[in-house]
Amino acid sequence: MQAVPPIDTSKLLNRLKLRQLVLLLEIEATGNLHRAAERIHLSQPSASKLLQEVESALGATLFERTQRGMVPTAFGTLAARYARLMLTDLSNLRQELDGLKTGLSGQVRIGAIVAAVPDLVAPVLAGIATDHPGIGVSLVTDTSDALLAGLRSGRLDLMIGRMLGADGQAGPSGLARVTLGPERLRVVAGPAWSGERAVGALSDLAKAGWILQAPPSPMRRAIEAAFTLAHLPVPTPRIEASSVLATVMLLQRTALLAVLPGSVSRPYAAAGMLSELPVKIPDLLGPYALISDAGRPQSPTVAQVARLILARAIGNPDRPVPTAS
């Protein structure tokens, strides 16, 4: 890796321009200097000059030209991450200024695991749509590992999930967490399931075919751990799918089994689309939480949405009183 000389911060601030930061993100997104220049209304020579200037200011090569296009180096990936954070902070500043003038307003970007959507996220967002017309919300549903990446990069303001590390125990540093509640898992089957429905343990399903989330999601680790604790071979999934909708559609068309959060499987079971098998999955996931970046100040709008989420969690009798950790 190339050596990078120490950078004088004051000189760097004088040399960096906002358009250079925008260009970095466009090149990262498109992998093509010409296309990136078009997207920010620059000529290619001007864009090339801006890139040379920012590489000179940082003392590092940010992109390599390959047959696949312009690929960020390790320095480029890091620079793009901080460019995104700086531009996000400017956007938040504008929103906070507008909020001070006109009351709460602006966009809040939330990431959530699917288990939190039916009983927590959906009611809160419905209330915001009715009671706070100035607040816009962008919701992303994904696995905790993917949401953490979004929170770290600045693409999300808040996430509801787990901050587990690769070892399944330690969470990333610099994050603030408030525990919300448990995620109870259910083994589910579609109409084509031909096994014995009066099963009572995982051992009764040892030979079944499965649809499981792709690793390294916490749910996948929890399911594999449940089989290990039951002294059973860990199943090799026939299909890996992180999408709940895709899982439900696949269960409708196959004799495979899957594991879904009870909050998600409940309405499908009530509609007769799925069956919940009476098999107990031990609580190995632990509770999910409201997570934010402790090093980034929250706008009044983001803070208000966080308070509404916590209020809903406290008011749900199925959940413990949230605790900070």
C-alpha angles and dihedrals in degrees: 000000000000118000114249117208118226112278123229102225095206092053090045092055090052093051102041119089129193091237089058090056091049090049092053091055093046093051090048090050098044104027087217128097095204093051092044090052092051092051092057094037098251132132115247093246090053091048091048090052092049090051091050090050095052092045089051092048092050095039093228142096107250102184136030122210110231137159087268092055130256109346120192117243120221086269091050093052091051093045092049091051092054092042088056091049093050094048090046090052090053090050090049090050090055091048093049091050090050089047092054089052101044108016127261112348141136140081124302120195114209129183120197140176110240094247090068096051105078101046103024118017100038095051092047093050091046089054092048091051089054103036104029109040091168093064119084119194129203112198125197121184117200143122119299094252092055093045092051089056089053092049093048093049093050095248090116130047095195136008134195110210140070130307098213121158125222090276091056092241116067121059125214115277123248096042128119117217134191114187113235111174151301129293109220112201128216131195106230137190136189130229092277094061106120100181127105108288093201092071116143108187142031089253088069088061099044093116097042124114116244144207108208137173116262117258141287091039115122091236092056090050091048093052092048090048091051091056091046092051089050089054091244129133112264107252120244104224119236087210133018115209132161094186115094091204091053090048093052092047091050092049088054091057104035141046091239127122129226140184118237134170110267091236088061101039094047098077092043090051091047089053091051093244095115138020123223109220116218094243118130117227111198116240099254097142097069122210123316121234147200104258130191137167105266091203096058121075115235121232116234088254094053090045091052092051089049090053091050091052091050092047091053091048092051091049094052108094091208092064133069121240105279115256128197120236 
